[in-house]
């Protein structure tokens, strides 16, 4: 029989393994077995202390068979040891992930371009406090450590978020964690204009510089996802009428719409500053419009505009703005029931080819797949192609995964690696049909959002606003304030009390922030709550949907993007959190002490002699 030849390190491993097994089981062995095993272990230990490799290897080869002979574990002991090891490993993993740090993969595009789908990052759990594991509580929390404009992580536990349940380690039920940008702290009052946020804190101090740092110059902030937000209805209708209807923004009921006994629609604002008289005045809603592109034939068929009133143009920008409760509409829902809804002002701007090229050079979309000329959003299974009939066609585009950002097309390769498409790629094909398609459904990739009929409820997640007199789409100035088309449009809109014109930021003539204006029309954040907004507002179900984030839910913040390599590798786009703070110091010291204790125990268990 040929014996194995072990190194001293390997022989020591065998010795330690058998020794610790023997220590647990020697009480149930006979005296003869104890003497025999002890003698073999002693001989191996002496050979190891003498650094005699030949003898150590020979003795190790003899005793390695003991676990399957005299020291064989019972089935109960095997199961017990496995369960104890798993419990210990899971306990340590939970403590580390809940209180110290964890690795995180970005699942959606809600924080693009800062964080993209399939990004991997490290998340520190000690930026604001010390988390109490497996709860939404803190052992310690310091509100002053939170930073407006920086990114944070929070748990969806006890929050009205759809699909919030998940499994940790594929076994244990829990709640998903979310990554957003922290744009408001307890007591802040915020006002939205021009894709920017202006605000004051609980002591009426101007916090606008914190809300508009230079690194967020390409990030838009919109105060709503849709003008009607989330609506709630009675559980049943009366004579085919659904009334009242509650409209929620930031997960708070802000308006009540109802029909009188004579079926006259009425509306009222609730839970907002009494000084606000119209829905469009809420938090700066009047500064924003939802938009889409229409052809001439679509515009004539879907509106009351007459052909002779319409200048010739390749496409027209339709703006839906100034949502109102003063003159409500009555519509039929999918069940044919009547219900009241907001009314809007609709405006149109003819766009020439130069405007459209500027728009195309600013285009951004959701990440999407193309398969056999059909496009669908990233994250959906390929089987969606067979089961969902409302997917758009992108003829001539090769199969693959793509995205647009600021007019540049990228193909998404393995593990989220983005490679710029060559300029002759079919995605860059410039024509009216392609521009209209990618603008109108470039976020949803669902043909329900294409113009189809009058009073259409499906409106694309495309927003328009003014900033410094320029008209913005997709975060870029598409029409400059000196553009004759925009000048003519504003002159016509100025004739209407609800025309879409530039109302300007909440700044006084002397250049100071208009605090009284913000107090009257701004969004007030309640005590112990935070405003979470995604950088990619068009794809982010954030506070505008689920409301403010309770302080107890804050878990930590991302520190480092370690995948993919490239320009975004490293610290994320935010003001860095302080390297040293009280909670971080406590956790690091605790971890160092724990590691030190483990090392001391480990050395005691492995340092020879043991017999």
C-alpha positions in Angstrom: 0.0 0.0 0.0 1.4 3.4 -1.0 1.1 5.9 1.8 0.3 9.6 1.1 3.0 12.2 1.5 1.8 15.3 3.3 3.4 18.6 3.9 3.8 19.7 7.5 0.8 22.1 7.1 -1.4 19.3 5.8 -0.3 16.9 8.6 -1.2 19.6 11.1 -4.6 20.0 9.6 -5.3 16.3 9.9 -4.0 16.4 13.5 -6.2 19.3 14.5 -9.3 17.8 12.8 -8.9 14.4 14.6 -7.8 16.0 17.9 -10.9 18.2 18.2 -13.2 15.3 17.2 -11.5 13.1 19.7 -11.9 15.7 22.4 -15.7 15.7 21.9 -16.0 11.9 21.8 -13.4 10.5 24.2 -15.9 10.2 27.1 -17.8 7.5 25.2 -14.7 5.6 24.2 -13.2 2.7 26.2 -10.0 3.1 28.1 -8.2 0.9 25.5 -9.5 3.1 22.6 -8.5 6.3 24.4 -5.0 5.0 25.0 -4.6 3.9 21.4 -5.9 7.2 19.9 -4.0 9.4 22.4 -0.8 7.6 21.6 -1.2 8.1 17.9 -2.1 11.8 18.3 0.8 12.3 20.7 3.3 10.8 18.2 2.0 13.0 15.4 2.1 16.1 17.6 5.7 15.4 18.6 6.7 14.9 14.9 5.0 18.3 14.1 6.9 20.0 16.9 10.1 18.5 15.6 9.2 19.6 12.1 9.9 16.1 11.0 7.9 15.9 7.8 8.5 12.2 7.1 7.3 11.0 10.5 4.4 13.5 10.6 3.2 12.4 7.2 3.4 8.7 8.3 1.5 9.3 11.5 -1.1 11.6 9.7 -1.7 8.9 7.2 -2.5 6.5 10.1 -4.9 8.7 12.1 -6.8 10.2 9.2 -8.9 7.0 9.2 -10.0 7.4 12.8 -13.1 9.6 12.0 -14.5 6.7 9.9 -13.6 4.1 12.5 -13.4 4.6 16.3 -14.5 8.3 16.1 -17.4 7.9 13.6 -20.2 10.4 14.3 -23.8 9.3 14.7 -26.4 10.5 12.3 -27.8 12.8 15.0 -24.3 14.3 15.6 -23.8 14.9 11.9 -27.2 16.7 11.5 -26.6 18.6 14.8 -23.2 19.8 13.6 -24.5 20.9 10.2 -27.4 22.8 11.7 -25.1 24.5 14.3 -22.6 25.5 11.6 -25.4 26.9 9.4 -27.0 28.8 12.2 -23.7 30.3 13.2 -22.8 31.3 9.6 -26.3 32.8 9.1 -26.1 34.6 12.4 -22.8 36.2 11.5 -24.0 37.0 8.0 -27.1 38.7 9.3 -25.2 40.7 11.8 -22.7 41.9 9.2 -25.3 42.7 6.5 -27.7 44.4 8.9 -25.1 46.4 11.0 -21.8 46.7 9.2 -21.9 46.3 5.4 -23.2 44.3 2.5 -22.8 43.9 -1.3 -25.7 45.1 -3.4 -26.8 44.6 -7.0 -29.0 47.2 -8.7 -32.1 45.5 -10.1 -33.8 48.4 -12.0 -33.1 51.7 -13.7 -34.7 54.0 -11.2 -31.3 55.6 -10.3 -29.8 55.8 -13.7 -27.4 57.2 -14.8 -25.8 57.2 -11.3 -26.6 53.6 -10.7 -27.6 51.3 -13.5 -29.1 47.9 -13.8 -26.6 45.1 -12.8 -24.3 47.5 -11.0 -22.6 46.0 -8.0 -21.7 48.2 -5.0 -20.7 48.1 -1.4 -23.2 49.5 1.1 -22.2 50.8 4.5 -24.7 50.3 7.3 -23.0 52.8 9.7 -23.5 56.1 7.9 -26.4 57.3 10.1 -26.6 55.0 13.1 -26.5 51.5 14.4 -29.2 49.2 13.1 -31.1 46.8 15.2 -30.9 43.5 13.2 -34.1 42.1 11.7 -36.2 45.1 12.7 -36.8 48.6 11.4 -35.3 50.1 14.6 -32.0 51.6 15.5 -29.8 51.1 18.5 -28.5 54.6 17.8 -29.4 57.2 15.1 -28.1 60.7 14.4 -30.2 62.7 12.0 -27.4 65.2 11.5 -25.4 62.5 9.7 -28.0 62.2 6.8 -27.1 64.4 3.8 -29.5 66.0 1.4 -28.5 65.2 -2.2 -26.7 62.0 -1.2 -27.8 58.4 -1.8 -29.2 56.2 0.9 -30.6 52.7 1.4 -33.8 51.9 3.2 -36.0 48.9 3.8 -39.6 48.8 2.5 -40.9 47.2 5.7 -44.2 48.7 6.9 -44.4 50.9 3.9 -47.1 50.9 1.2 -44.8 49.5 -1.6 -46.0 47.0 -4.1 -44.1 43.7 -4.4 -42.0 44.4 -1.3 -41.6 40.8 -0.1 -38.5 38.9 -0.8 -36.4 35.9 0.4 -33.0 36.2 2.0 -30.6 33.3 1.4 -33.5 31.8 -0.6 -35.0 30.7 2.7 -36.0 33.5 5.0 -38.9 35.9 4.2 -38.0 39.6 4.4 -38.6 43.0 2.8 -36.7 44.4 -0.1 -34.3 47.2 0.3 -34.3 50.3 -2.0 -31.7 52.8 -3.1 -32.7 56.4 -3.8 -31.4 59.9 -3.4 -32.3 61.7 -0.1 -33.8 65.0 -1.2 -35.7 66.1 2.0 -35.3 65.8 5.7 -37.8 66.1 8.6 -39.4 69.5 8.6 -38.2 70.6 5.2 -40.5 72.5 2.8 -39.7 72.0 -0.9 -40.8 73.6 -4.1 -40.2 72.2 -7.6 -39.3 74.4 -10.6 -37.3 73.7 -13.7 -36.4 70.2 -12.8 -34.8 71.6 -9.7 -35.8 71.7 -6.0 -35.8 74.9 -3.9 -36.4 74.6 -0.1 -36.1 75.6 3.5 -35.5 73.5 6.6 -37.5 73.4 9.8 -35.9 76.6 10.9 -36.7 78.5 7.6 -33.0 78.4 6.5 -32.4 78.2 2.8 -31.2 74.7 1.9 -31.4 75.2 -1.9 -27.6 74.8 -2.4 -27.8 71.4 -0.7 -30.6 70.4 -3.1 -28.8 71.7 -6.2 -25.2 70.5 -6.0 -23.1 70.7 -9.2 -23.0 66.9 -9.5 -26.8 66.8 -10.0 -26.8 69.2 -12.9 -28.1 66.5 -15.3 -30.6 65.1 -12.8 -34.3 66.2 -13.1 -36.7 66.2 -10.2 -40.4 66.1 -10.9 -43.0 66.4 -8.1 -45.3 63.7 -9.5 -45.3 60.5 -11.6 -48.7 61.3 -13.2 -50.9 64.3 -12.5 -53.7 62.1 -11.1 -51.2 60.1 -8.9 -52.8 57.2 -7.2 -56.6 57.1 -7.1 -58.8 55.3 -4.7 -62.5 54.5 -5.2 -65.5 53.2 -3.3 -65.8 49.5 -3.2 -69.0 49.6 -5.3 -70.7 52.0 -7.6 -74.2 53.6 -7.2 -76.3 53.5 -10.4 -73.2 53.1 -12.5 -71.4 56.1 -10.8 -68.1 55.9 -8.9 -67.9 58.7 -6.4 -66.1 60.1 -4.5 -62.6 59.6 -5.9 -59.6 60.4 -3.8 -56.3 61.5 -5.5 -53.1 60.7 -3.6 -49.7 62.3 -4.2 -46.7 61.3 -2.0 -49.2 58.7 -0.7 -51.3 61.4 0.9 -54.9 62.2 -0.2 -54.7 65.7 -1.6 -57.9 66.0 -3.5 -61.5 64.7 -3.4 -63.6 64.5 -6.6 -67.3 63.6 -6.5 -70.5 63.9 -8.4 -73.5 65.8 -6.9 -77.0 64.2 -6.8 -77.5 65.9 -10.1 -74.3 64.3 -11.5 -72.4 67.6 -11.5 -68.7 67.0 -10.9 -67.1 68.9 -8.0 -63.6 68.9 -6.5 -61.9 70.0 -3.4 -58.3 70.0 -2.0 -57.7 68.2 1.3 -54.7 67.8 3.6 -52.8 70.7 2.0 -52.1 74.3 2.9 -55.5 76.2 2.9 -53.7 79.0 0.9 -53.6 76.6 -2.1 -56.8 77.0 -4.1 -56.1 75.0 -7.2 -54.6 71.6 -7.8 -52.0 72.9 -10.3 -50.6 75.2 -7.5 -49.6 72.2 -5.5 -45.8 72.0 -4.9 -45.1 73.5 -8.4 -47.3 71.3 -10.5 -48.0 74.2 -12.8 -44.3 74.4 -13.8 -44.5 71.0 -15.5 -46.3 69.4 -18.4 -46.6 65.8 -19.5 -45.8 65.5 -23.2 -45.9 63.4 -26.3 -45.3 63.7 -30.0 -48.1 63.7 -32.6 -48.1 63.6 -36.4 -50.3 66.1 -38.2 -53.0 63.5 -38.9 -53.0 62.4 -35.3 -53.4 65.9 -34.1 -56.3 66.6 -36.4 -58.1 63.4 -35.4 -57.5 63.6 -31.7 -58.2 67.2 -31.0 -60.6 69.9 -32.2 -57.9 71.9 -34.0 -58.8 72.7 -37.6 -56.4 72.0 -40.5 -56.2 75.7 -41.5 -55.1 76.6 -38.0 -52.2 74.2 -38.0 -48.8 75.2 -39.4 -47.0 72.5 -41.4 -44.5 70.6 -39.3 -43.1 67.0 -39.2 -44.2 66.5 -35.6 -46.0 68.4 -32.9 -45.2 68.5 -29.2 -48.4 68.1 -27.2 -48.3 69.4 -23.6 -50.8 68.4 -21.0 -50.6 70.8 -18.1 -52.4 72.8 -15.4 -54.5 69.9 -13.8 -57.6 71.5 -12.4 -60.3 70.6 -9.9 -62.3 73.7 -10.9 -63.8 72.3 -14.1 -63.7 68.5 -13.8 -64.3 65.9 -16.5 -66.6 62.9 -16.2 -65.2 59.8 -17.9 -66.1 56.1 -18.1 -63.7 53.6 -16.6 -62.9 50.2 -18.0 -66.2 48.8 -16.5 -68.3 51.5 -18.2 -68.9 53.4 -15.0 -68.9 57.1 -14.7 -66.4 58.9 -12.5 -65.0 62.4 -12.1 -61.4 63.2 -13.1 -59.1 66.2 -13.3 -59.4 68.5 -16.3 -56.3 69.7 -18.1 -55.1 72.4 -20.5 -53.7 71.0 -23.7 -51.2 73.0 -25.8 -49.2 72.2 -29.0 -45.9 73.3 -30.4 -44.9 72.6 -34.0 -41.4 71.1 -34.2 -39.2 71.5 -37.2 -36.4 69.2 -38.2 -33.8 71.2 -36.2 -35.9 70.8 -33.1 -36.2 67.1 -33.7 -32.5 66.6 -34.2 -31.9 68.4 -30.9 -34.5 66.2 -29.3 -32.9 63.1 -30.8 -29.5 64.2 -29.4 -31.0 64.4 -25.9 -32.9 61.1 -26.1 -32.8 58.7 -23.2 -34.8 55.5 -22.8 -35.2 52.6 -20.5 -32.9 49.7 -21.0 -34.6 47.4 -23.5 -34.2 44.1 -25.4 -34.7 43.6 -29.2 -35.6 40.2 -30.4 -36.6 39.6 -34.1 -37.4 43.3 -34.5 -39.6 43.5 -31.4 -38.6 45.6 -28.4 -39.4 45.0 -24.7 -38.2 46.4 -21.4 -35.2 45.0 -19.6 -36.1 42.7 -16.8 -39.1 41.1 -18.6 -38.7 37.4 -19.6 -38.4 36.6 -23.3 -41.7 34.7 -23.1 -43.3 38.2 -22.9 -42.9 38.3 -26.7 -45.4 35.6 -27.0 -47.9 36.6 -24.4 -48.1 40.4 -24.7 -49.3 41.8 -28.0 -48.6 45.5 -27.3 -44.8 45.6 -27.9 -43.3 48.0 -30.4 -41.4 47.1 -33.5 -37.9 48.3 -34.2 -37.3 47.1 -37.7 -33.7 46.6 -38.8 -32.2 46.7 -35.2 -30.1 43.6 -34.5 -31.1 41.4 -31.5 -29.5 42.6 -28.3 -29.9 44.7 -25.2 -29.7 48.5 -25.6 -30.2 51.9 -23.9 -30.1 55.5 -24.9 -28.7 58.2 -22.7 -28.4 61.9 -23.8 -28.6 60.8 -27.4 -26.0 58.1 -27.3 -26.9 54.5 -27.9 -25.2 51.7 -26.0 -25.4 48.0 -26.4 -25.4 46.1 -23.0 -23.1 43.1 -22.9 -22.3 40.5 -20.3 -23.1 41.5 -16.7 -24.2 45.0 -17.6 -21.1 46.1 -19.5 -22.1 49.0 -21.8 -20.5 49.5 -25.2 -21.2 52.6 -27.3 -22.9 51.7 -30.6 -21.1 52.9 -33.7 -22.7 55.9 -35.4 -23.9 53.8 -38.3 -25.9 51.5 -36.0 -29.6 51.2 -37.1 -30.7 52.6 -33.7 -29.3 56.0 -34.9 -31.6 56.0 -37.9 -33.1 59.5 -38.0 -36.7 59.5 -39.3 -40.0 60.8 -38.0 -41.4 57.4 -37.2 -38.4 56.3 -35.1 -38.2 59.6 -33.2 -41.9 59.6 -32.3 -41.7 55.9 -31.3 -38.7 56.2 -29.0 -39.9 59.5 -27.4 -43.5 58.3 -26.8 -42.8 54.8 -25.6 -39.0 54.8 -24.9 -39.7 54.4 -21.2 -42.6 52.0 -21.1 -42.0 50.1 -24.4 -45.8 49.5 -24.6 -47.9 50.6 -27.6 -50.7 51.6 -25.3 -48.8 54.9 -24.8 -48.8 55.7 -28.6 -51.5 58.3 -29.6 -54.7 56.3 -30.4 -57.9 58.0 -29.3 -59.3 61.1 -27.7 -59.1 61.6 -23.9 -56.4 58.8 -23.8 -55.5 57.9 -20.2 -52.1 56.3 -21.1 -49.7 59.2 -21.3 -45.9 58.6 -21.6 -43.6 59.4 -18.7 -42.1 62.3 -20.6 -42.1 65.7 -18.9 -41.5 69.3 -20.0 -40.6 72.4 -18.1 -39.0 75.8 -18.4 -35.7 76.8 -16.9 -34.3 80.3 -17.4 -36.8 80.8 -20.3 -35.7 77.7 -22.3 -38.1 74.8 -22.8 -36.7 71.5 -21.6 -37.4 67.9 -22.5 -35.4 64.9 -21.1 -33.2 67.2 -19.1 -32.0 69.3 -22.1 -33.0 72.6 -23.6 -34.8 71.7 -26.8 -36.2 75.1 -27.6 -34.1 78.1 -26.6 -35.9 81.3 -25.3 -34.7 83.1 -28.4 -36.3 80.5 -30.7 -39.1 82.2 -32.8 -41.3 79.1 -32.4 -41.1 79.3 -28.6 -41.6 83.1 -28.6 -44.7 82.7 -30.6 -46.0 79.8 -28.4 -45.5 81.8 -25.2 -47.2 84.9 -26.7 -50.2 82.7 -27.5 -50.2 80.9 -24.1 -50.0 84.2 -22.2 -53.5 85.0 -23.4 -54.8 82.1 -21.4 -54.9 82.1 -17.6 -53.7 78.5 -17.6 -51.3 78.9 -20.4 -48.0 77.0 -20.2 -45.5 79.8 -19.6 -42.4 80.2 -17.5 -43.5 81.3 -14.0 -39.9 81.5 -12.8 -38.2 80.1 -9.7 -39.3 81.1 -6.2 -36.7 83.8 -6.1 -37.4 87.5 -5.0 -36.2 90.4 -7.2 -33.2 90.8 -4.8 -32.1 87.3 -5.6 -33.1 85.8 -2.2 -35.3 82.8 -1.8 -39.0 83.6 -1.4 -39.5 81.8 1.9 -43.1 82.8 2.3 -43.9 81.5 -1.2 -42.3 78.2 -0.4 -44.2 77.9 2.9 -47.4 78.5 1.1 -47.1 76.3 -2.0 -44.2 73.9 -1.0 -44.2 70.2 0.0 -43.9 69.9 3.7 -42.1 66.8 5.0 -43.4 65.5 8.3 -41.4 64.9 11.4 -39.1 61.8 11.4 -39.7 61.3 7.6 -37.5 61.6 4.6 -38.1 62.3 0.9 -36.6 59.7 -1.4 -36.4 60.4 -5.1 -34.9 58.3 -7.9 -32.4 60.0 -10.3 -34.3 58.6 -13.2 -37.7 60.1 -12.3 -39.5 58.6 -15.3 -38.7 55.0 -14.1 -38.7 55.5 -10.4 -41.5 54.4 -8.1 -40.2 56.5 -5.2 -41.7 58.9 -2.6 -44.0 60.3 -5.3 -45.7 56.9 -5.1 -45.2 55.3 -1.7 -44.7 58.5 0.3 -42.1 59.6 2.8 -39.6 57.1 4.2 -39.8 56.8 8.0 -36.6 57.4 9.9 -36.6 53.9 11.4 -36.4 52.5 7.8 -33.0 54.1 7.0 -30.3 51.4 6.8 -27.2 53.0 5.3 -25.7 54.3 2.1 -23.6 53.1 -0.9 -19.9 53.7 -0.7 -18.3 52.2 -3.8 -19.3 50.9 -7.2 -17.1 47.9 -7.9 -18.8 46.7 -11.1 -18.8 47.4 -14.0 -15.4 48.9 -14.7 -15.4 52.3 -16.4 -16.0 55.9 -15.7 -18.6 55.2 -12.9 -16.3 52.8 -11.1 -15.5 54.0 -7.6 -17.4 56.4 -5.3 -21.0 57.1 -6.5 -22.2 60.5 -7.6 -22.8 62.2 -4.2 -21.2 64.2 -1.5 -19.1 61.6 0.4 -20.3 60.7 3.8 -17.7 61.3 6.6 -15.2 58.5 7.0 -15.4 58.7 10.7 -18.5 59.1 12.9 -19.7 57.7 16.2 -21.8 54.7 14.9 -19.1 53.7 12.4 -16.4 53.9 15.2 -18.5 51.8 17.5 -19.2 49.1 14.9 -15.6 48.9 13.7 -14.3 48.7 17.3 -16.8 46.0 18.1 -15.8 44.1 14.9 -12.2 44.4 15.8 -12.8 43.1 19.3 -14.8 40.2 17.9 -12.1 39.3 15.4 -9.5 39.6 18.2 -11.4 37.3 20.4 -11.9 34.8 17.6 -8.2 34.9 16.7 -7.3 34.3 20.4 -9.6 31.3 20.6 -8.4 30.1 17.2 -4.7 30.3 18.3 -5.5 28.5 21.5 -7.2 25.7 19.5 -4.5 25.4 16.9 -1.2 26.3 18.7 0.9 23.2 19.6 1.3 21.5 21.9 -2.3 20.6 22.7 -1.6 17.2 24.4 
